[in-house]
Structures are given as structure tokens and as C-alpha cells.
């Protein structure tokens, strides 16, 4: 077969070199061999690469899902950016300031707020909480957690009698609170008298309960109206801590914040969700890189198997290589034959790994057969988001490792001396 192929190739000159090398590589890959062990190693190489690629696709998809879920919940409890000021009195004319903010391209919503920390006491105990005064009408358009509450709504904050308060599910569970429960808020800096500042205490009624799945928010965050916040803190009527904003693209928040800061000028400045959570997302990105390197080791093991199988194949096909070289095949052609064979093994493993990883990812996303304890994680299911860039990166990395694994065996085959190989035949 090999002699006839070379004669036809040399005589007609119509068969492309790459077609010849590709044909021989496929022939060596799928032909019956004297040493079955080489065939077994080749199959194990394909399976090793496939397992590594499949594991990388699934793990990166799960990482993307968990990171996206965490980001969405952080942005549900916080806006995309915050307009702050070095001067507390800068927010006195908040209506004019809100108009200037909304006229900035990319800004889709604004919400004046007051931020403080107080003590909440109830029959079940006492707990320090982060208290945020908000406008109940604007808040649901800026804070998405207020649109999917377990009980009540933001509009319920405005009521007759005792002012309303919205608390987290974990705080309600810890203090045995439910909608309609009465609580007291204590502000350490309240009324000023001859002895200094006397704590100010105000009664509130629980009108809503939210759950984000993040313990820090669910156990220590509460919302009241702006007027109630100013009352308990003893603040002037127009006082604001800042203005929260939402943007049309959360990944361009820095760019939009820069335009807004330039538009507002001094003494205002803008912080984005990226700035305020930089350490968290930097740590998550580092974890993703670490997971990628760790699972890439599985692909590397598969590529080592490719080296073994090709080296043993070169030893088995020494006579064939010598015949091809004696009939005119150059060292470059011989080298490309074995490089193509290793690349085909890597490509087969990568495609099989894609099939395994994408199928498992689809099943995980559709049927959700892996459940998570919701008191430990931010979600009770295993979210998975498989992106095209991640899939492409995994495939390119696997093929690169497999290609590098072919260089040494191909080089050894190309250095073969035909006279030495055929001397004892």
C-alpha cells in the first residue's frame, strides 16, 4: 500500500503533499497494529484529553454561573453606582441634582438614600443593623431585591401609625419577627441635651421581608423611608447621604461614572459596584485561573500519553519510515505525518470533551439534579453559564498542548537514517 501510494504520488504529482501526509497519518492511526498496546495508549490519550476538556467546560460554566448569581444579588441589594459628596450640604437641592444625573447618557435610574447603623430591638433580642432610608416609589426601579420580596412591598413603608420597616429573612428568623411585628430602632446619636447626645428610640412595624440568599444582607440590612430615617437620626429635612444610580450596562459602569463625575463636578464623586467589590471579584477571578490551571493538568496527562503512543509507533513503523524516505519522502514530510497524527488524537479528544462537557452542562441547567443547601450558598441550585470565549479557550489550550506533545516523536522519526533502519531487514 505504502509503496504504491508513493509511486502514484511521485509519478503524477497531482496529489497534494498535505493530502499524502494526512492519508498516512490516518492510516497509521486506524490500521491494525502488531502491538495492540500502542492502540490502547492512543485510545487512552483521546479519553484523557476528552475528560480534561469536558471537566474544564463544566467547571468554568459552574464558576460563571455562581459568579453571575453572586453579582446579580450584590447588585440587587445595591445600585450600580453611588454619587457622594465631600460636603454634606451638597445634596440640599436634590431635585435639581437628580435631573442632572438622569440627563447623563447611560444612567437609567436614581435613588436618594440615607445610610446609617442603628440597634434593632424586639421580643426575640437585640441586633445591630445597617439602616437605609429610601424613597418607596423610586426604590423598586433601582434595587431589584425590593421587587421580589417574600412578604410585602416597598410601597407598604408609607403607612398610617407606626412607620414601616423592611428587614431580611435571616434577621426575621433570628428575632422571631413576621409581617406586623413591632420593633424599636435605637440611634446612638439622637437628641442633644445638657448631658450630650441622648439615644433616640422610635417604634416601627415590620411591613416586608426580603431574601437575597446572601447572609450578610439577609441578617443585617433594613429599609425605612427617608422621613423616618431623618426623624430617628435627628437630621435636617433635606439631608441625604448620597444618590444611588443604575446604568444601562453594568460592565460599563466605570465609564458612565467617569462621565457623570465630570458632569457634576466638585464636590461630588462617584463610586461604582466594581470599586466597592473589587477585592471580592479579584479573588473570584484568581480562583477561576487556579481552577483552569489545575484541570488543564488532566489535558496535559493526556498529551503525555500522546508522546508515549507516538514514540512507540515510530519504533514499530521504522521500516515503513525508511522505505518512504528512500523513495523520496523528505524529513519534513515524515515529521508532519506524526505531528498530524498527534494533532488528530488531540482534536478527537477535544471534540469528544466538548460533547461530554456541553451535554452535562445542558442537563445540569435543564433538570437541576444537583441541589445546594441554601443556608450555605447564595442559591439552592447549581447555576451554570457556558460562554463561547471559555469554550474556545479550553479547546485552543487542549489543541496547543497536544500539538506540543507531537514535536519530540516527530523530530525523532524525521532523524531516522534509512540505511541503518533497512540494514537488517
C-alpha positions in Angstrom: 0.0 0.0 0.0 2.7 2.5 1.0 4.9 1.7 -2.0 2.1 2.1 -4.4 1.0 5.4 -2.8 4.5 6.8 -3.1 4.8 5.7 -6.7 1.5 7.3 -7.6 2.4 10.5 -5.7 5.8 10.8 -7.4 4.7 9.9 -10.9 1.6 12.0 -11.3 2.5 14.9 -9.0 -1.2 15.6 -8.6 -1.6 14.5 -5.1 -1.1 17.3 -2.7 1.7 16.9 -0.1 -0.6 17.5 2.8 -3.1 15.0 1.4 -0.4 12.4 1.3 0.7 13.1 4.8 -2.8 13.3 6.1 -3.6 10.0 4.5 -0.6 8.2 6.0 -1.3 9.7 9.4 -4.9 8.4 9.3 -3.7 5.0 8.1 -1.3 4.7 11.0 -3.9 5.8 13.4 -6.7 3.4 12.4 -4.8 0.5 10.9 -4.4 -2.9 12.7 -1.1 -2.9 14.5 1.2 -5.6 15.7 1.3 -4.1 19.1 -2.2 -3.7 20.5 -0.7 -1.8 23.4 0.1 1.2 21.2 -3.6 1.3 20.1 -4.7 1.2 23.7 -2.4 4.1 24.6 -3.8 6.1 21.7 -7.4 5.5 22.9 -6.4 6.4 26.5 -4.8 9.6 25.1 -8.1 10.6 23.5 -10.1 9.8 26.6 -7.6 11.7 28.8 -7.9 14.8 26.6 -11.7 14.4 26.5 -12.1 14.2 30.2 -9.9 17.2 30.8 -11.7 19.3 28.2 -15.2 18.2 29.5 -14.2 18.9 33.1 -12.9 22.4 32.1 -16.1 23.2 30.2 -18.4 22.2 33.1 -16.3 23.7 35.9 -15.8 27.0 34.1 -19.6 27.0 33.4 -20.4 26.5 37.1 -17.9 29.2 38.1 -19.5 31.6 35.7 -23.0 30.7 37.0 -22.0 31.2 40.6 -20.2 34.4 39.9 -23.1 35.8 37.9 -25.6 34.8 40.6 -23.5 36.5 43.3 -23.0 39.6 41.2 -26.8 39.8 40.5 -27.6 39.5 44.2 -25.0 42.1 45.1 -26.5 44.5 42.5 -30.0 43.6 43.7 -29.2 45.0 47.2 -27.0 47.8 45.9 -27.2 50.1 43.0 -24.7 50.1 40.1 -23.1 53.3 41.4 -23.3 55.9 44.2 -23.0 59.7 43.9 -21.3 61.0 47.1 -20.1 64.4 48.2 -17.3 65.8 50.4 -19.8 68.3 51.7 -23.0 67.0 53.4 -24.9 70.2 52.4 -24.2 69.5 48.7 -27.4 67.4 48.5 -29.7 70.1 49.8 -31.1 70.8 46.3 -31.6 67.1 45.5 -34.3 67.6 42.8 -32.0 69.7 40.6 -29.2 67.2 41.2 -31.4 64.2 40.3 -32.3 65.9 37.0 -28.6 66.4 36.1 -27.9 62.8 37.0 -30.7 61.4 34.8 -29.6 63.6 31.9 -26.2 61.8 31.8 -26.1 59.2 28.9 -26.1 55.7 30.2 -27.9 56.4 33.6 -31.2 54.7 33.8 -32.3 55.4 37.4 -31.5 57.3 40.6 -32.5 56.9 44.2 -31.7 59.3 47.1 -30.7 57.5 50.3 -29.6 57.8 53.9 -27.2 55.3 55.3 -26.6 54.7 59.0 -26.2 52.0 61.6 -28.7 51.5 64.5 -29.8 48.9 67.0 -33.0 47.0 66.4 -34.7 45.5 69.5 -37.6 43.1 69.6 -39.0 40.4 71.8 -36.5 38.0 70.4 -33.4 40.1 71.2 -31.3 42.9 70.0 -29.3 43.2 66.8 -27.1 45.9 65.2 -28.2 46.6 61.6 -27.4 48.7 58.6 -30.3 51.0 58.0 -31.1 52.6 54.7 -33.6 55.4 54.2 -35.1 55.3 50.7 -37.9 56.7 48.6 -40.5 53.8 48.4 -41.7 55.0 45.0 -38.3 55.1 43.3 -36.6 52.2 45.1 -38.0 49.2 43.2 -36.7 50.7 39.9 -33.1 50.8 41.4 -33.0 48.0 43.9 -34.2 44.8 42.3 -34.5 42.9 45.6 -37.5 45.0 46.5 -39.3 43.7 43.5 -39.1 40.0 44.6 -39.7 40.1 48.4 -41.1 37.2 50.4 -43.7 39.4 52.1 -44.9 42.9 51.4 -43.6 45.6 49.1 -41.7 48.9 49.2 -45.0 50.9 49.0 -46.0 49.4 52.4 -43.4 51.6 54.1 -45.7 54.6 53.7 -48.5 53.8 56.2 -50.6 55.4 58.9 -49.4 55.0 62.5 -46.0 53.5 63.3 -43.7 53.8 60.2 -42.9 50.6 58.3 -39.6 48.7 58.1 -38.4 46.1 55.6 -36.0 43.5 57.0 -34.1 40.5 55.8 -35.3 36.9 56.2 -32.4 35.8 58.4 -32.9 38.8 60.7 -36.6 37.9 60.9 -35.8 34.3 61.7 -33.2 35.2 64.4 -35.5 37.6 66.2 -38.8 35.7 65.6 -40.3 38.5 63.5 -43.1 38.4 61.0 -45.1 41.0 59.0 -47.0 43.1 61.6 -44.4 42.6 64.3 -43.5 45.7 66.3 -39.8 46.6 66.7 -37.8 49.5 68.2 -34.9 51.3 66.5 -32.4 53.0 68.7 -30.0 55.6 67.3 -26.9 56.3 69.5 -26.7 59.9 68.2 -30.1 61.4 68.7 -31.3 64.4 70.7 -28.8 66.8 72.1 -29.3 67.9 75.8 -27.2 69.2 78.6 -25.5 65.9 79.2 -24.6 65.4 75.5 -26.4 63.3 72.9 -29.3 61.1 74.2 -30.2 58.0 72.3 -33.3 58.3 70.2 -35.8 55.4 70.1 -38.7 55.1 67.6 -41.2 52.2 67.2 -41.6 50.6 63.7 -43.8 47.9 62.3 -42.4 45.1 60.0 -44.2 45.6 56.7 -41.9 43.5 54.4 -39.3 40.7 54.4 -36.8 40.1 51.7 -34.3 37.3 51.0 -31.3 37.6 48.8 -29.6 34.4 49.7 -26.5 36.3 51.0 -26.3 36.0 54.8 -24.7 39.5 55.2 -27.6 41.2 53.6 -30.4 39.0 55.0 -29.2 39.3 58.6 -28.2 42.9 58.9 -29.9 45.1 56.3 -33.2 47.0 56.7 -35.1 49.7 54.8 -37.3 52.6 56.0 -38.5 55.8 54.4 -36.3 58.9 54.1 -38.5 60.8 56.5 -38.4 58.1 59.2 -34.6 57.9 58.8 -34.2 61.7 59.3 -36.5 61.5 62.3 -34.7 58.8 64.2 -31.3 60.3 63.4 -32.3 63.9 64.2 -31.3 65.2 60.7 -32.4 68.3 58.9 -35.3 67.9 56.3 -33.2 67.9 53.1 -30.3 65.8 54.4 -29.1 62.9 52.2 -26.1 60.5 52.4 -26.0 60.2 48.6 -27.8 59.2 45.5 -27.7 55.6 44.1 -27.8 55.2 40.3 -28.4 52.4 37.8 -26.8 52.2 34.4 -27.8 50.5 31.1 -24.7 48.3 31.1 -23.2 47.2 34.4 -19.9 46.3 32.7 -19.5 50.0 31.5 -20.3 51.4 35.0 -16.8 52.8 35.3 -17.1 54.7 32.0 -20.5 56.1 32.8 -19.4 57.0 36.3 -16.5 58.9 34.9 -18.8 60.9 32.6 -21.2 61.6 35.5 -18.5 62.8 37.8 -17.2 65.1 35.2 -20.7 66.5 34.6 -21.4 67.1 38.3 -18.0 68.5 39.2 -16.8 69.2 42.7 -17.6 68.4 45.5 -19.3 65.3 44.0 -17.6 62.0 43.2 -19.0 58.6 42.0 -18.2 55.1 43.2 -19.3 52.0 41.2 -20.1 48.5 42.2 -16.8 47.4 40.7 -14.9 49.7 43.1 -16.8 48.7 46.1 -16.5 44.9 45.5 -13.0 44.9 43.8 -11.4 42.6 46.3 -14.2 40.0 46.1 -14.2 39.8 42.3 -10.4 39.9 42.1 -10.4 36.8 44.4 -13.0 35.1 42.3 -11.0 35.8 39.1 -7.9 34.3 40.7 -9.8 31.2 41.7 -11.0 30.8 38.1 -7.4 31.0 36.9 -6.3 28.4 39.5 -9.1 26.0 38.6 -8.2 26.4 34.9 -4.6 25.5 35.6 -5.5 22.6 37.8 -7.9 21.0 35.4 -5.5 21.7 32.4 -3.2 19.2 34.1 -5.7 16.5 33.1 -5.3 17.5 29.5 -1.5 17.6 30.0 -1.6 14.0 31.2 -3.5 13.0 28.1 -0.9 14.8 26.0 1.9 12.8 27.7 0.1 9.7 26.6 0.3 11.1 23.0 4.1 11.3 23.4 4.2 7.7 24.5 2.0 6.3 21.8 3.9 8.2 19.0 7.3 7.2 20.3 6.2 3.5 20.3 4.6 4.0 16.9 7.8 5.4 15.5 9.6 2.3 16.8 7.0 0.0 15.2 7.0 1.8 11.9 10.8 2.2 11.5 10.8 0.0 8.3 7.9 2.0 6.7 9.6 5.3 7.5 12.8 4.1 6.0 11.0 3.0 2.8 9.2 6.3 2.4 12.4 8.3 2.9 14.3 6.1 0.4 11.6 6.7 -2.2 11.8 10.5 -1.9 9.9 11.5 1.2 11.7 14.3 2.9 12.3 14.6 6.7 9.8 17.4 6.8 7.1 15.2 5.3 7.9 12.4 7.9 7.8 15.0 10.7 4.4 16.3 9.5 2.9 12.8 9.3 3.5 12.2 13.1 2.6 15.8 14.0 -0.7 15.3 12.1 -1.4 12.0 13.9 -0.9 13.5 17.3 -3.0 16.6 16.3 -5.8 14.3 15.1 -5.7 12.5 18.5 -5.9 15.8 20.3 -8.7 17.1 18.0 -10.7 13.9 18.6 -10.2 14.2 22.3 -11.2 17.9 22.3 -14.4 17.2 20.2 -15.3 14.3 22.5 -14.7 16.5 25.5 -16.9 19.2 24.1 -19.7 16.7 23.6 -19.3 15.4 27.2 -19.0 18.9 28.8 -21.7 20.6 26.8 -24.1 17.7 27.3 -23.5 17.6 31.0 -23.9 21.4 31.2 -27.2 21.2 29.3 -28.5 18.5 31.7 -27.4 20.4 34.8 -29.1 23.6 33.5 -32.3 22.0 32.4 -33.0 19.5 35.1 -31.1 20.9 38.2 -30.5 17.5 39.7 -27.7 18.9 41.9 -29.2 20.8 44.8 -27.2 23.1 47.2 -28.0 23.9 50.8 -29.4 27.4 50.7 -28.2 28.2 54.2 -24.6 27.7 53.0 -24.6 29.0 49.4 -26.2 32.1 47.8 -28.5 29.8 45.8 -30.2 26.4 46.3 -29.4 25.1 42.8 -26.2 24.8 40.8 -26.2 27.6 38.2 -24.2 27.0 35.0 -23.4 29.5 32.3 -21.2 28.2 29.5 -19.8 31.0 27.3 -18.3 30.8 23.8 -15.0 32.5 24.9 -14.4 29.9 27.7 -15.2 27.0 25.3 -12.8 28.4 22.7 -10.1 29.0 25.3 -10.4 25.4 26.6 -10.3 24.0 23.0 -7.3 26.1 22.0 -5.4 25.2 25.1 -6.1 21.5 24.7 -5.0 21.5 21.0 -1.9 23.5 21.8 -0.8 21.0 24.5 -1.5 18.1 22.2 0.5 19.7 19.3 3.5 20.4 21.6 3.4 16.7 22.6 3.9 15.7 19.0 7.2 17.6 18.4 9.6 15.2 20.1 8.3 12.0 18.5 8.0 13.7 15.1 11.5 15.0 15.3 12.9 11.5 16.2 11.1 10.0 13.2 12.4 12.6 10.8 16.0 12.0 12.0 15.8 8.3 11.1 18.6 7.0 8.8 17.0 4.8 6.1 20.2 2.8 5.6 20.5 1.9 9.3 16.8 1.1 9.5 16.9 -1.3 6.5 20.2 -2.9 7.2 18.8 -5.9 9.0 15.5 -6.2 7.1 
